[in-house]
Amino acid sequence: MKEVPTAKIKLTEVKELFDAGYEILGELRSEVNAPVVRAKFLN
């Protein structure tokens, strides 16, 4: 079993990441014109 990588972030960065993620989901919802959307990350 592979070890799961960890990331250390400051508490102030959490709010910025949350706000950015929420903004992205809002844009995706308006793009598909639906109240709920499923997004997958592509590498």
Secondary structure per residue as TSV (DSSP state, phi and psi in degrees):
chain	resnum	aa	ss	phi	psi
A	1	M	-	360.0	133.2
A	2	K	-	-77.7	149.1
A	3	E	-	-76.3	136.8
A	4	V	-	-79.3	126.7
A	5	P	-	-69.8	149.2
A	6	T	-	-118.4	154.0
A	7	A	-	-130.1	136.4
A	8	K	-	-104.1	127.1
A	9	I	-	-132.8	155.6
A	10	K	-	-80.7	151.5
A	11	L	H	-59.2	-34.1
A	12	T	H	-66.9	-27.4
A	13	E	H	-74.8	-25.2
A	14	V	H	-61.7	-44.7
A	15	K	H	-62.1	-41.9
A	16	E	H	-63.0	-42.7
A	17	L	H	-65.7	-41.3
A	18	F	H	-62.7	-46.9
A	19	D	H	-61.6	-41.9
A	20	A	H	-64.9	-42.8
A	21	G	H	-64.5	-40.5
A	22	Y	H	-65.6	-39.0
A	23	E	H	-64.7	-41.3
A	24	I	H	-63.9	-44.2
A	25	L	H	-62.7	-36.9
A	26	G	H	-62.0	-41.7
A	27	E	H	-66.2	-40.3
A	28	L	H	-64.9	-40.3
A	29	R	H	-62.9	-40.3
A	30	S	H	-72.7	-30.3
A	31	E	H	-65.4	-40.7
A	32	V	H	-95.5	-1.5
A	33	N	T	55.0	52.7
A	34	A	-	-145.1	149.0
A	35	P	S	-73.3	-19.6
A	36	V	-	-130.6	139.1
A	37	V	-	-142.0	144.3
A	38	R	-	-105.4	128.0
A	39	A	-	-119.2	141.3
A	40	K	-	-120.1	138.6
A	41	F	-	-83.9	133.6
A	42	L	-	-109.9	137.8
A	43	N	-	-90.4	360.0
